[in-house]
Amino acid sequence: MCRVRKTEKTTPASATRRIFLLSPANSSGVRAKMMVSERAQFELARRLRQEGLPLGEIFSFISGLYFRGKLAYARTFAQSSPGVPGAFVITACRGLVPPETPITLQELQEISAVPIEPSDARYRVPLERDARTLLRTLEPRGEVVLLGSVATKKYVEPLLGVFGDRLVFPAEFAGRGDMSRGGLMLRAARAGTPLTYVPVATGIRHGVRPPKLPKVPRG
């Protein structure tokens, strides 16, 4: 599912190319069950049943702040090579999927049925396959930024095996929970100020919980 498509975005030749990998929303949570319910009548659920929805839109509803923050941040700061998407969503059994990819209700149910466990070949094999494809598109200075949990092995183990030192994550993630990370990324995207990237292999992935983020002034 690691697709290459035409993109209009341009990046200065001297800039480091960065592609973002977004961890998926929890497809077994309350909001996911709401979306796939046959009785659901809200607009997103009806569209999902009738024609499908972009994966990014589905996960933004299911996850709320955390995934919305990841998606907004990736769209703001992605710097990919021509013809390569700037962001991909990690899925449970379909490898790396651009967030704009339409997903049907049946496909969402299939994705939800597979656990994200490095020991499960249904998850690991397509993920590593697409990661290797993506690696071949990276320029010499290119990096892959993981926007997801780096404190567990479910994403780190298979991705680090492919990308090595080129797999990085925001240093500001250490010690933060999902909601805090989501808020942090939304603020960074709105301000146009990227976070600080460090290698997953050597960076500090665990830390003391930082103070709560200040409230965003209403405006």
C-alpha positions in Angstrom: 0.0 0.0 0.0 3.0 2.3 0.0 1.9 4.3 -3.0 3.9 7.0 -4.9 1.8 9.8 -6.4 2.4 13.1 -8.0 2.7 16.0 -5.6 2.8 19.7 -6.1 4.8 20.5 -3.0 8.3 21.8 -3.6 11.2 21.9 -1.1 14.5 23.8 -1.3 17.3 21.5 -2.5 19.3 22.1 0.6 16.6 21.1 3.0 16.5 17.7 4.7 13.7 15.6 3.2 11.3 14.3 5.9 8.5 11.8 5.6 6.2 11.2 8.5 4.8 7.9 9.7 1.6 8.3 11.8 0.6 5.6 14.3 -3.0 4.5 13.8 -6.0 5.2 16.0 -7.4 2.6 18.3 -9.9 0.8 16.1 -11.4 -1.0 19.1 -12.3 2.1 21.1 -15.8 3.6 21.7 -15.6 6.1 18.9 -14.6 3.4 16.4 -17.6 1.3 17.4 -19.8 4.3 17.0 -18.5 4.8 13.4 -19.0 1.2 12.3 -22.4 0.7 13.9 -25.2 0.0 11.4 -27.5 2.2 13.5 -25.2 5.2 13.3 -26.8 8.1 11.4 -24.2 10.9 11.7 -22.6 12.1 8.5 -19.2 10.4 8.7 -20.8 7.0 9.5 -23.2 7.2 6.6 -20.4 8.2 4.2 -18.3 5.3 5.4 -21.1 2.9 4.7 -22.0 4.3 1.3 -18.7 5.3 -0.3 -15.8 5.1 2.1 -13.8 7.8 3.7 -10.1 8.9 3.6 -8.2 7.0 6.2 -6.9 10.2 7.8 -10.5 11.4 8.2 -11.6 8.1 9.8 -8.8 8.1 12.3 -9.2 11.8 13.1 -12.7 11.0 14.3 -11.8 7.8 16.1 -8.8 9.3 17.9 -9.7 12.9 18.2 -7.0 15.3 19.4 -4.0 12.9 19.1 -4.4 11.8 15.5 -5.6 15.3 14.4 -2.4 16.7 15.9 -0.3 14.1 14.0 -2.1 14.7 10.7 -1.9 18.5 11.0 1.8 18.4 12.0 2.7 16.0 9.2 0.9 18.1 6.5 2.6 21.2 7.7 6.2 20.0 7.9 6.5 17.1 5.4 9.3 17.6 2.9 9.2 14.6 0.6 10.9 14.0 -2.8 8.8 14.7 -5.9 6.2 12.0 -6.5 6.4 10.7 -2.9 3.7 11.3 -0.3 4.8 13.3 2.7 2.9 11.2 5.2 1.8 7.6 5.7 -0.4 5.9 8.3 0.8 2.7 9.9 -2.0 0.1 9.6 -2.5 -3.2 11.3 -2.4 -5.3 8.1 -2.0 -3.1 5.1 1.4 -1.6 5.6 1.9 2.1 5.1 -1.1 3.9 3.7 -1.3 7.6 2.7 -3.9 9.3 4.8 -5.8 10.5 1.7 -6.5 6.8 0.7 -10.3 6.0 0.6 -11.2 3.2 3.0 -14.5 1.3 3.0 -16.4 0.0 6.0 -15.3 -3.6 5.2 -11.7 -2.5 4.9 -11.8 -0.7 8.2 -13.3 -3.8 9.9 -10.5 -5.9 8.4 -7.8 -3.5 9.7 -9.5 -3.5 13.1 -9.4 -7.3 13.4 -5.6 -7.6 13.3 -3.5 -6.8 16.5 -0.5 -4.4 16.2 2.1 -6.9 17.5 5.6 -7.3 16.0 5.2 -11.0 16.4 2.1 -11.1 14.1 3.2 -11.6 10.5 -0.1 -10.0 9.3 1.1 -6.8 10.8 4.9 -7.0 10.4 5.3 -8.4 6.9 3.4 -5.6 5.0 4.8 -2.9 7.2 8.4 -4.0 6.6 7.7 -4.4 2.9 6.4 -0.9 2.5 9.1 0.5 4.8 11.8 -1.0 2.4 9.9 0.5 -0.6 9.9 3.9 1.1 13.6 3.6 2.1 14.5 3.3 -1.6 12.8 6.6 -2.3 14.7 8.5 0.4 17.4 10.9 -0.6 20.8 10.6 1.1 19.9 13.1 3.8 16.3 12.0 4.1 14.7 11.1 7.4 11.6 9.2 8.5 9.8 10.8 11.4 7.8 8.5 13.6 4.8 10.2 15.1 3.6 7.6 17.6 4.7 5.8 20.7 8.4 5.2 20.9 8.2 3.7 24.4 7.1 0.3 23.1 8.4 -2.0 20.5 5.3 -2.3 18.4 6.4 0.4 15.9 10.0 0.9 16.8 11.2 -2.7 16.4 10.1 -3.3 12.8 10.8 0.2 11.6 14.2 0.6 13.2 15.2 -2.7 11.5 14.6 -1.0 8.1 15.5 2.6 8.6 18.2 2.5 11.3 19.5 5.9 12.2 17.3 7.6 9.7 14.3 6.9 11.8 13.8 9.8 14.2 11.1 11.1 16.5 10.3 14.4 18.3 12.4 14.7 21.4 9.5 16.6 23.1 7.4 13.3 23.0 9.4 11.8 25.9 7.3 11.6 29.1 4.1 12.9 27.4 0.8 11.1 27.0 -1.2 10.9 23.8 -3.4 13.9 24.5 -0.4 16.1 25.4 1.4 15.0 22.2 -1.6 15.8 20.2 -1.9 19.3 21.7 1.8 19.9 21.2 1.7 19.0 17.6 -1.3 21.1 16.9 0.4 24.1 18.5 3.6 23.5 16.5 1.7 23.2 13.2 -0.3 26.4 13.9 2.9 28.3 14.8 4.9 26.9 11.9 7.6 25.8 14.3 8.8 22.2 14.0 9.7 20.1 17.0 13.3 18.8 17.6 14.1 15.4 16.0 16.4 12.8 17.5 17.3 9.3 16.3 15.0 6.6 17.7 18.0 4.3 18.2 19.9 6.7 20.5 17.3 9.3 21.7 15.8 9.4 25.2 12.4 7.7 24.7 11.3 7.7 28.3 11.2 10.7 30.6 9.6 12.6 33.4 6.2 13.9 32.5 6.5 17.5 31.6 4.2 20.3 32.8 0.8 20.6 31.2 0.7 22.7 28.0 -0.7 26.2 28.5 -4.2 26.8 27.2 -4.5 28.2 23.8 -6.0 31.7 24.0 -9.4 32.0 22.4 -9.5 34.2 19.5 
